[in-house]
Amino acid sequence: MKDRMDLERIVFIGRTFGEYAAMFALDEASLGRGPVLDCAAGPSSFTAEARAMGIEATACDVLYGLTPRELYEKGRADLSHVFDQKFDGAAHLYTWTYYKGKEDVIARRERALELFRADYPVGLPEGRYVRAELPHLPFPDGAFELVLSSHFLFLYGDRLDVDFHTASLRELIRVASGEVRIFPLDGLDAKPCPYMDDVLSFLDGEGMKTEIIEVPFEFQKGTNKMLRLSRKEEE
């Protein structure tokens, strides 16, 4: 058995709106305040599904410069890389409280990819899919009421150092007029990020209120908390 999901690269794998709702503890109030940004979104279907519900949502990712076919093939290849080659050796790190089993996880990942595939060619020229790479985003200050960041920051803490994290968090804060929510807070080994205290100290210095909140989603064992950021009220 391995002590971590041993991935050679940052994978292009997406989640559905329902998964986002659970991992970010989303409700009508949090989604109805204004525009939402998903960064880095990959092939998640959150934006496509949110738009269909009348929610103003935008997705950004460094790979959005590729063609729809290239993105779909990349998504399929990374699904195979994770679930055909890597997952079983690290299966003891996962729990089945949210998903019914491995096939359920794969089915949801495939559904997200298919919904993204259908929406991306339409949404790209309409501006809801934007090529962008942290820690620099092409959006004005305070452009989004809510910013979500799923399965990127902290998850890849073994290859994205503390300086990258603090710069990226500063940028997510810059483009948010309301909240920033990040999930998960653990790495591929299902262990807490080793420099979380440094990050929290940095955020406090940036005038941010930080809350680590338990959410109704757990896949990696013990990984059921998100980080919620908002600006401290001036006294």
N, C-alpha and C positions, 0 to 999 in steps of 0.2 A: 504494500500500500504506500502511496505517496503522501507527503505532508502538505501538498498544494496542488492546484490545477496548474500543470506545467506548460504554459503557453509561450511559444517563441515570439509572438507578436501581439499587438493590440488588435483584437478581432472586431470585425464589422458584423455585429449581431444585434438585433433589435428586440424590443418588447412591445406589447400591446397597450392600449389605453387602460384596460382593466388592471394590468400589472403595475402600470404607473400609478393608478389611483390607490392601489394598496401600498406600494413602496414609498410613496410620497404623502400618504394620508390626505389625498385630495377629496374635496367635497365641492358642492355648488358655490359656496361662499368663496373658497380660495380660487376657483376657476372663473368666477364671474366678475372679478374686480377689474380686469383689463387684460391686455395682451400677455401671452405666455411664450417664453422661449425655452426650447429643448436643446441643450448644448452639453456635450457633443452627441447628436441624436442617432448617428448611424442609420440603419434601416428600420428604426422603430416606427410603428404606425400611430403613435400618439398624436402627431400633428394632423395626419389624415383623418383620424377618427374624431379628434376634437373639432376640426373644421366642419365636419359633417353634422356635429351637434350645435353648431353656431358659436363655438368658442374661437376667438382670434388667437391662433397659434402659429409659431414660426419655428422651424428646425434649422440648425446649422451643423456642419461637419466639414472636416478638411477634405473628405473624399467626394464631396458633391460636385467637384469639377469633372468627374468621370461621367461617361455616358450611362443612360439607364441600363443598358445591357451589361456594361462592365460592373456597375454597382450590384446588379442582381447576381451575376456570376461570382463576384467577390463574396456576397452574402451567403450563397450556397456553399462555396468552398470553405468559408470559415465555420459554417454549421457542421460540415463534415469533419473539419479539423478538430473541433471541440468534442462533438458527441460520438464520432466514429473512432477517433484516435486518442483522446485525452480523458474523457469523462470517467470511464469505468475505473481507471486506476486511482481516481480521487473521490469515488462515489461515497466513501465513508465520511466525507466532509459535509455532506448534504442531508437535508431532512425533507420529509414528504408531508409537511403540514399544509402547504399551499398547493402544491402540484400533486397529482395522483401518481405520478411515476415519470420515468425518463421519457417515455413516448408522449406524455402530456406536455412536458417542457418543449420537446422538439416541435410538436404540433403548434404550440403558441408562437415559437420562434418563426416557424414557416408562415403562419398566418400574418404575423407582423411584416415579414419580408414581402409577401404577396400584396398586402394593402399598400405598403410603401411603394412597391413597384408600379402599382396602378396609379397612384397619386403623383409620384415624382415628376413625370413628364409634363403634367398639367400644372403642378404647383411651382416648378422651377421658374418658368417665365412669369408667373404671377407673384413671385417674390417670397413664397413661404418656405422654400428650401434655399439656403444661402451657404456658399462656400466660405468657411471661416476656420481658423486654427487658433486655439488657445496658446498663449495668453493674450492674443490681440483679436478683438471682435469688431466688425465693421458696422456697429450700431451706435446711435447717439446715447449720451448719458440718460439714464432713467427711461429707456425706451419700452421696458417691459415691467408689468406689475409683478409678475412671478417668473422666476428663472429656475429651471429644473436641470440637474446634471446627474445622469444615470450611468453607473458602471464604467466610470473612467477615472476621475479623481479618487484617490485613496486605494481603489482596487488595484491599480498598477503602481503602487507606491514603491515597488522594488526597482522600477525603471524611470519613474518620474519623481525627481527629488523634491525636497522641501521648498527650494527656491521656485521651481515650476509651480508647485501647488499654491504658494502664497501669491505669485504673480497672477495665476489663473483666477484665484478667488477674488483678488482685487478687481480684476476685469469683470467677473460675473456680478460683483457688487456694483460696479460702475454703471452697467446697463440695466440694473434693476431699480425700479422706483419703490418696490415693496419688499418682497422676500426672495431669498435664494434657498433652495432645498437641494441637498446632495445625498445620494444613496448609491452604494453602501459605504460604510466607514471602515470596513475590513478589507484586507488584501486577498489574494488568490489562495492564501493558506488559511483563510477564515480567522485570522488573528488581527487585532487592532493595528492600525497604522502606527509605526514606531515613533513618528514625530507629530502625533496629533496634538500633544500639549504645546509644542512650538507653534503649530498652526493656530490653535485657539488663542494663544498669547498674542500672536500677530493680529488676529481679527479684533481682539479687544483693543489693541492699539489703533486700529483703523476705525474705532467708534462703532463697532458692531455688537449687537446682542446675539449671543450664540446659545442655542438650545439643542441638546441631543435628545431626540424623542423616539420612543418605541412606536413602531408601525405594525399594521396587521399583515406583514409579509416577512417570510423567512424561507430562504432556500439553503444558502450556506448556514451550517449550524451556528446559532448564536448571533447571526448577522441580521438583526431586525431593528436597526436604529438608523435614523436619518439625522443629518445636521441641518438645522433651520437657522438662517441668518436674517436679521433685520437691523435697521439702524436704531441706535439708542435714542430715546427721546431726550431732547435737550432740557436741562433743568432750569 
